[in-house]
Amino acid sequence: MGHTDVRGAVESVWRDESARLVAALTRMVGDVGTAEEVAQDALVSALETWPREGTPRNPAAWLTTVAKRRIVDRWRRDARFRDRLTELGREAAVHEGQNDLDAVEEDYGDDLLRLVFVCCHPVLPVASRVALTLRLLGGLTTGEVARAFLLPEATVAQRIVRAKRSLREKEVRFEVPSGPDRDGRLSSVLAVVHLVFNEGYVATTGPDWMRPELAEEALRLGRVLARLMPHEPEVNGLLALMELHASRFRARRGPDGTPVPLEEQDRTRWDHRLIARGLATLERSLPVDPRLPCGPYVLQAAIAAEHARARRTEDTDWSAIVDLYTALVRATRSPVVELNRAVAVSMDRGPRGALAIVDALADEPSMERYPLFFAVRGDLLARLGYGPRARAEFEHAAALTGNDGERALLQRRARACVPVSEA
């Protein structure tokens, strides 16, 4: 195997195994920063050794063995850790006859889940949680994270360093929270994965309408969570939501790369295998007793499912979607959700009542620089025949968005407005 092939093998193993390796090492050393540093040392050793000696039969076990040895070497040099070294010796006796990967596998699920909760700890700013999650759980390099969000690599590197320092200084425990703290912490975890997916679904800034590779990474993280927490409705709800939205990827861009709105998409190009998978995941998230309330991600997935089941745009059950959005508004009290409910109301009952809902949101601070608010208002005004006012709304929305593809779509909508009448 050539040097390039070996390097590719190392990078592939790292992407697949780095999360479990860092998780296992964090359990040993109690600090995620040190764990990642040691794991990186093992990666460097692989890059140096495998081209010379060949790729080992079990690459993941090789990395684990090297990383553990690095930790033991550190502890031998530090008298403070002699007790921990003795404990490690007892663990080795328990696992006698197993290879290192077998030993890691025994605690893999628990360790990885602990690492998820550490990376998404509320003590960190949201941007830092995202960067650390993609770095440690996704196995992305700092450069890859930076490119995904169109940020300078130095900015992302600084976020990751600060995040690891904060976790150490705040003495964040390597554990899965329990009791009242658990739901809040789980919400933080899901919010990070959802944010990553949304950035892939509609990029906040830059020339690309979508960044599918980022959405795919969120899907992978969502599936990991679903395996680790198979009975958590909101975990399955988020995964179902992402699967159903991802099923539209092929139809969301035209041949020239321009955005294609949902109502104009060729639904034969949707990924129906992924739709079936999303619907099955949604089914697992629903409460046994239909009278019990559903969480926000389950409700959003149920809305996506209504779109997925409709073979044509005109077959969409907008009445059901309005009901689901009404429940979602009650669950979240979110102006953004209320804005989406207005869109559903306009499709079910006409634009005039929906415009009243949108206008009632005008004083919400979160709507002031939200492009979709002005785009929705422009659409409703256009449908009511108020061309010049609609055009102004679309132009304002275009000026607010940082995504080039979305801006082009909004400008096209603005140019299409015809002044039939004016209030």
C-alpha positions in Angstrom: 0.0 0.0 0.0 1.4 3.4 -1.0 2.0 6.3 1.3 -1.1 8.1 0.0 -3.2 5.0 0.5 -1.9 4.5 4.1 -2.6 8.2 4.9 -6.1 7.7 3.6 -6.6 4.6 5.7 -5.4 6.5 8.8 -7.8 9.4 8.2 -10.7 7.0 7.6 -10.0 5.1 10.8 -9.7 8.4 12.7 -13.0 9.7 11.4 -14.7 6.4 12.3 -13.0 5.8 15.7 -11.8 9.1 17.1 -15.0 9.8 19.1 -15.0 6.4 20.9 -11.2 6.8 21.5 -11.5 10.3 23.0 -14.5 9.2 25.1 -12.6 6.2 26.5 -9.5 8.3 27.2 -11.6 11.0 28.9 -13.0 8.4 31.3 -9.4 7.5 32.1 -7.9 11.0 32.6 -11.0 13.0 33.5 -10.2 15.8 31.1 -11.5 16.1 27.5 -8.6 18.3 26.4 -5.9 15.9 27.6 -7.8 13.0 26.1 -7.9 14.6 22.7 -4.2 15.6 23.0 -3.3 11.9 23.7 -5.6 10.7 20.9 -3.9 13.1 18.5 -0.5 11.7 19.6 -1.7 8.3 18.7 -2.8 9.5 15.3 0.6 11.1 14.7 2.2 7.7 15.6 -0.1 6.0 13.1 0.9 8.4 10.3 4.6 7.8 11.1 4.4 4.0 11.7 1.8 2.6 9.3 3.6 3.6 6.0 6.7 1.8 7.3 5.2 -1.2 9.0 1.9 -1.5 7.2 -1.7 -1.0 8.3 -2.4 -3.1 11.4 -5.1 -5.8 11.2 -7.2 -3.9 13.8 -6.4 -0.2 13.4 -8.8 1.0 16.1 -7.3 -1.3 18.7 -3.8 -0.2 17.6 -4.7 3.5 18.2 -6.3 2.6 21.6 -3.2 0.7 22.7 -0.8 3.5 21.7 -3.0 6.2 23.4 -3.2 4.2 26.7 0.5 3.7 26.7 1.0 7.5 26.3 -1.3 8.1 29.3 0.6 5.5 31.4 3.9 7.2 30.5 2.5 10.5 31.6 1.3 9.1 34.9 4.6 7.4 35.6 6.3 10.8 35.3 3.9 12.4 37.7 3.7 11.1 41.3 0.2 12.6 41.8 -1.2 9.9 39.4 0.4 6.8 40.9 -2.9 5.8 42.6 -4.7 6.1 39.2 -2.0 4.0 37.6 -2.6 1.3 40.2 -6.3 1.4 39.4 -5.5 1.1 35.7 -3.5 -2.0 36.5 -6.6 -3.5 38.2 -8.7 -2.7 35.2 -6.1 -4.4 33.0 -6.4 -7.5 35.1 -10.2 -7.5 34.7 -9.8 -7.3 31.0 -7.0 -9.9 30.7 -7.3 -11.9 27.6 -9.1 -9.1 25.7 -7.6 -6.8 23.2 -7.8 -3.0 23.9 -10.7 -2.5 21.5 -12.7 -5.2 23.3 -12.1 -3.3 26.6 -13.2 0.0 25.1 -16.3 -1.6 23.5 -17.6 -2.7 26.9 -18.0 1.0 28.0 -18.3 2.5 24.5 -22.0 3.5 24.7 -21.7 5.0 28.1 -18.5 6.8 27.4 -19.7 8.2 24.1 -22.9 9.4 25.7 -20.9 11.1 28.4 -18.8 12.8 25.8 -21.9 14.1 24.0 -23.1 15.7 27.1 -19.7 17.2 27.9 -19.3 18.7 24.4 -22.8 20.3 24.6 -22.6 21.5 28.2 -24.5 24.8 28.8 -21.4 26.3 30.4 -20.1 26.7 26.8 -21.4 29.3 24.3 -23.4 27.7 21.5 -20.8 28.3 18.9 -18.2 26.6 21.0 -20.5 23.6 21.6 -20.9 23.2 17.8 -17.2 23.4 17.1 -16.3 21.0 19.9 -19.0 18.5 18.9 -17.9 18.4 15.3 -14.2 18.2 16.4 -14.5 15.5 19.0 -17.7 13.6 18.0 -17.6 14.1 14.2 -13.8 13.6 13.9 -13.5 16.7 11.7 -10.3 18.7 11.7 -10.3 22.3 12.9 -9.9 23.3 9.2 -12.9 21.3 8.1 -15.1 22.8 10.9 -13.9 26.3 9.8 -14.6 25.6 6.1 -18.1 24.3 7.0 -19.1 27.5 8.6 -17.0 29.8 6.4 -14.9 31.0 9.3 -11.2 31.6 9.7 -9.4 28.5 11.0 -7.8 30.5 13.8 -11.3 31.6 15.0 -12.5 28.0 15.3 -9.2 26.8 16.8 -9.6 29.5 19.5 -13.2 28.5 20.2 -12.1 24.8 20.7 -9.2 25.7 22.9 -11.4 28.0 25.1 -14.1 25.4 25.3 -11.7 22.7 26.6 -10.2 25.2 29.0 -13.7 26.2 30.3 -14.7 22.5 30.8 -11.5 22.0 32.8 -11.8 25.2 34.9 -15.5 24.6 35.6 -14.7 21.0 36.5 -17.5 19.7 34.3 -17.9 16.0 35.2 -17.6 13.3 32.6 -21.1 11.9 33.2 -24.6 11.6 31.9 -26.8 14.0 34.0 -29.7 12.6 35.9 -32.8 14.0 37.6 -34.2 17.5 36.7 -30.9 18.5 35.0 -31.1 15.8 32.4 -33.9 17.2 30.3 -32.3 20.6 30.0 -28.9 19.1 29.2 -30.5 16.8 26.6 -32.2 19.8 25.0 -28.8 21.4 24.7 -27.4 18.4 22.9 -30.3 18.2 20.5 -30.1 21.9 19.8 -26.5 21.6 18.7 -27.2 18.7 16.3 -30.2 20.5 14.9 -28.2 23.7 14.4 -25.5 21.8 12.5 -28.2 20.2 10.3 -30.0 23.6 9.6 -26.7 25.1 8.6 -26.3 22.3 6.1 -30.0 22.6 5.0 -29.9 26.3 4.3 -26.5 27.9 4.9 -26.5 31.1 6.9 -23.8 32.8 4.7 -21.8 32.2 1.6 -22.4 31.3 -2.1 -24.0 27.8 -1.5 -27.8 27.4 -0.9 -27.0 24.1 1.0 -24.0 22.4 2.5 -25.1 18.7 2.3 -21.9 17.4 3.9 -22.7 19.4 7.1 -26.3 18.1 7.1 -24.9 14.5 6.6 -22.6 15.0 9.7 -25.7 16.0 11.8 -27.6 13.0 10.5 -24.7 10.8 11.6 -24.6 12.4 15.0 -28.4 12.0 15.3 -28.1 8.3 14.5 -25.4 7.9 17.1 -27.7 9.5 19.7 -30.6 7.3 18.7 -28.5 4.2 19.2 -27.3 5.4 22.5 -30.8 6.7 23.7 -33.3 4.6 21.7 -36.2 5.3 24.0 -35.9 9.1 24.1 -38.8 10.5 22.0 -37.2 13.8 21.3 -34.0 12.1 20.1 -36.0 10.0 17.7 -38.1 13.0 16.8 -35.0 15.1 15.8 -33.6 12.2 13.8 -36.9 11.7 12.0 -37.1 15.4 11.2 -33.6 15.4 9.8 -34.2 12.3 7.7 -37.4 13.7 6.2 -35.9 17.0 5.4 -32.7 15.4 4.0 -34.9 13.3 1.6 -35.6 16.5 -0.4 -31.9 17.4 -1.0 -31.8 16.3 -4.7 -34.9 18.4 -5.5 -33.9 21.5 -3.6 -31.5 22.8 -6.3 -32.1 23.3 -10.0 -29.7 22.2 -12.7 -27.9 25.6 -12.4 -27.7 25.3 -8.6 -30.4 27.8 -7.9 -32.8 27.2 -5.0 -36.1 25.4 -5.7 -38.9 26.2 -3.1 -40.8 23.3 -1.6 -44.0 23.9 -3.6 -42.0 23.8 -6.9 -39.9 20.7 -6.3 -40.1 17.6 -8.4 -41.2 15.1 -5.8 -40.1 12.2 -7.9 -36.6 13.3 -7.1 -37.1 13.0 -3.3 -35.3 10.1 -1.6 -38.2 7.8 -0.8 -36.0 5.3 0.9 -35.0 8.1 3.3 -38.6 9.1 3.7 -39.6 5.6 4.7 -36.7 5.6 7.2 -37.9 8.9 8.6 -41.5 7.8 8.9 -40.4 4.7 10.8 -38.2 6.8 13.1 -41.1 9.1 13.7 -43.3 6.2 14.6 -40.8 5.2 17.3 -41.0 8.7 18.8 -44.7 8.9 19.2 -46.2 8.3 22.7 -48.1 5.0 23.2 -51.1 7.0 24.5 -52.0 9.5 21.7 -53.5 11.8 24.4 -50.0 12.5 25.8 -48.3 15.7 24.5 -45.4 15.4 22.0 -42.2 17.3 22.3 -41.1 20.0 19.8 -38.9 17.8 17.6 -41.6 15.1 17.4 -44.1 17.8 16.3 -41.7 19.2 13.7 -41.1 15.7 12.4 -44.8 15.1 12.2 -45.1 18.3 10.1 -42.3 17.1 7.8 -44.1 13.8 7.5 -47.3 15.5 6.2 -45.2 17.0 3.4 -43.4 13.7 2.7 -46.7 11.8 2.4 -48.1 14.2 -0.2 -47.3 13.0 -3.8 -48.1 16.4 -5.2 -48.1 19.9 -3.5 -51.9 20.1 -3.9 -52.3 16.8 -2.0 -50.8 18.3 1.2 -53.0 18.2 4.2 -52.6 21.8 5.3 -55.4 21.5 7.9 -53.4 18.8 9.7 -50.2 20.9 9.4 -52.0 24.0 11.0 -53.1 21.8 13.9 -49.5 20.5 14.4 -48.1 24.1 14.3 -50.7 25.2 16.8 -49.5 22.5 19.2 -45.9 23.5 18.4 -46.6 27.1 19.2 -48.1 26.0 22.6 -45.0 23.9 23.3 -42.3 26.5 22.3 -43.9 30.0 22.4 -41.6 30.8 19.5 -42.3 33.7 17.1 -40.5 31.7 14.4 -42.9 28.8 14.8 -45.9 31.2 14.8 -44.5 32.6 11.5 -44.5 29.1 10.1 -48.0 28.5 11.4 -49.0 31.6 9.4 -47.7 30.1 6.2 -49.7 26.9 6.9 -52.8 29.0 7.6 -52.4 30.8 4.3 -52.3 27.6 2.4 -55.3 26.2 4.3 -57.5 29.2 4.6 -56.1 31.9 2.4 -53.6 34.8 2.8 -55.7 37.4 4.5 -56.0 35.8 7.9 -52.4 34.7 7.7 -51.3 38.3 7.1 -52.9 39.3 10.3 -50.9 36.6 12.2 -47.7 37.9 10.5 -48.4 41.5 11.3 -49.0 40.7 14.9 -45.3 39.5 15.0 -43.9 42.8 13.7 -42.9 44.1 17.1 -41.0 40.9 18.1 -37.3 41.7 18.4 -36.4 38.4 16.8 -38.2 39.3 13.6 -36.4 42.6 13.0 -33.5 41.1 11.0 -35.1 37.7 10.2 -35.3 37.4 6.3 -38.0 34.8 6.4 -40.4 37.2 8.2 -40.2 39.7 5.3 -40.3 37.0 2.7 -43.5 35.5 4.1 -45.1 38.9 4.4 -44.0 39.6 0.8 -45.6 36.4 -0.4 -48.9 37.1 1.4 -49.0 40.6 0.0 -48.3 39.4 -3.5 -51.1 36.8 -3.3 -53.5 39.6 -2.1 -52.5 41.7 -5.1 -50.4 44.3 -3.4 -47.5 44.2 -5.8 -45.4 47.2 -4.8 -45.6 46.5 -1.1 -44.8 42.8 -1.7 -41.8 43.8 -3.8 -40.5 46.0 -1.0 -40.8 43.2 1.5 -38.9 40.7 -0.8 -36.1 43.3 -1.4 -35.8 43.9 2.3 -35.6 40.1 2.9 -32.9 39.8 0.2 -30.9 42.6 1.8 -30.9 40.8 5.2 -29.9 37.3 4.1 -26.2 36.3 4.0 -26.8 33.3 1.7 -26.2 34.2 -2.0 -28.6 31.6 -3.3 -31.4 32.7 -1.0 -30.7 36.3 -2.0 -31.0 35.5 -5.7 -34.3 33.7 -5.0 -35.8 36.6 -3.1 -34.7 39.1 -5.7 -36.4 37.0 -8.4 -39.5 37.0 -6.3 -39.3 40.8 -6.0 -39.0 41.3 -9.7 -42.0 39.0 -10.3 -44.3 41.2 -8.2 -47.0 42.8 -10.4 -48.9 45.8 -9.1 -52.5 44.6 -9.5 -53.9 46.8 -6.8 -52.7 48.8 -3.8 -54.1 49.4 -0.4 
